[in-house]
């Protein structure tokens, strides 16, 4: 499959997921109105379906995917496309955690923002592996980092992949 073919397939996948979410949203909203007589725009999606995470991996500064085998002291960006699957705006925090072979966290960072309805965004987090080894990269998308809020909510399933530095 060509690079362009992959992008088209990914776009179709995202459109299909958004369509599924809209149908589920409509059905659950209709049931909520019938049972409770209320309507909430965020009611229709399960917490882990509010943001769709696709295309996780490493990219260079130009945004070109570089695979998961990198050199020691090579700057890479941990990136993923996130899409708001809701009909409302959604605050988020994109968290990247990198662990070494022993499971020790060697790097953690985050990017915060807000997605408008159905908007997608591709955050990227810089990392320079300083030693050889296999590293576990974990990506989390949560509903923000508000100090007043005590019950944070994951907006998608965590994404994990391995990177080999040599």
N, C-alpha and C positions, 0 to 999 in steps of 0.2 A: 504494500500500500504506500502511496506517496505521502510526503509530508502534508500536502494539501488535502489528500484523502482523509488523513487522520484528523485534521482540523474540522473537516466537514462532518465526520462521524461524531466527533466530540460535540459539535454544535447541535447536531440532531439529538444526541443523548441528553444534553442540557434542556433543549426545547421539550423533549418527551417528558423529562422529570418535572419541569415546570407545569406542563399540561396535566400530568398525574396529580400534582399538588393542587392545582386549581380545581380539578374534579373532586378530589377528596375534600378540599376546603368547602366547595359548594354543598356537597352531601352532608357533611358534618354541621355546617352552618344552618342548613335547612332543618335538620333534626333538632339542633339547639333552639331554633325559633319555635318549632312545634312543641317541644317539651317545656322549655323554660321561658319562652316568649322574649328571649334576648338574642342579640347578635353582637359578636365580637370579632373584629377582623383577624385576630391572631388565634382564635379558638380552633380553627380547622386543622392545624398542623401539629404533629407531635414535636416535642422540643428538638429532637435530633434530625428533624426534616426541615427546619426553618432556613438553613443555609446549606447549599450543595457545594461540596468541595471536589474539584476535579484538577487534573493535570499537576499533581504534586511532583516535585523533583528539583534538580539543580539546574540553574541557568547561569550564563555569563552576564556581564554588565549590559550587553545588548539585548538580553532576554532570550537568547538562543539556548535550547536545552543542550546540556553537556554530558548527560549520562551520570552514573553513580561511581565511576572510577576517577579519582582526582589525584593530583600531586600534593605533596607536603608543601605548605606555604602558598598554595594557589587560592586566590580569592574566588569564592563561589557565592551564589545567592540561592537560598532555600526559598522556593516559590510554590504557589498553588493558586489556582483560580477559585474564587469564592463567589457564589451567586445567591442573592436573597430570593427565596422561593415564595415570599409572602406579598400580599397586597398592601403592606404597611412598611414604613421605614424600620430599619433594624440597626441598633448600635452593636458593635462587635469589638472583640479583641482577638487578634490573630497571634497565637503563641507558638514559638518554635523552641523546642528543647532538644539538645544534642547530648547523647551519652556515649562514653567510651566503652570498650569491651567489658570492663568490670561493672558497668551499669552506673558509674558515677556521672553526674551531670557536669559537663565541661563548658556548656554555653546555654544560656536561656535569654530570650528576648521577646518583645512583642510589639505589635503595631495596633493602634486603636483607630476606629473610624465609625462611620455610619453608612449603610447602604440604603438607597431609596428602593421602592418596590421593584422587584425583578432585576435590579442592577447587578452587574458583575464587576469584580475588581481583582487584580492580581498583585497582592502584596509580595514583597521579596525581602528576605532577611540575610544580611551579609555574614559570612563565616570564612575563616581561614584555618584549615586544619594544620596544626603545628607539629604533628607527629604521624608516624605510620600506624595503620590499624583499621579496624572495622568499627564504624560509628553508627549508632541508631539515631535517626532523625524522626522526631515526633512533631506533628502539627495539630494544634487544637484551635477551634473557633468557639468562643464563648460570647455571652451577651454583654460584655463590657467589664470595666474595672472601676465601678462606682464605689467609693469608700462608704457611702451611706447604705448600700445594699449588702445584705449578708447572705442571700441565697442566689448564688450565681448559677446560670443555666448553660449547659453545653448546647450549641446550635447545630452541631453535626457530630458524626462519629469521628474519633481521632484517626489521623492518618499516620502510618509509620512506614519507613523504608530504610534500607541500609546503604551506607556510603563506605567505599574502600579508598583509603588514602595511602599512597606509596611513594 
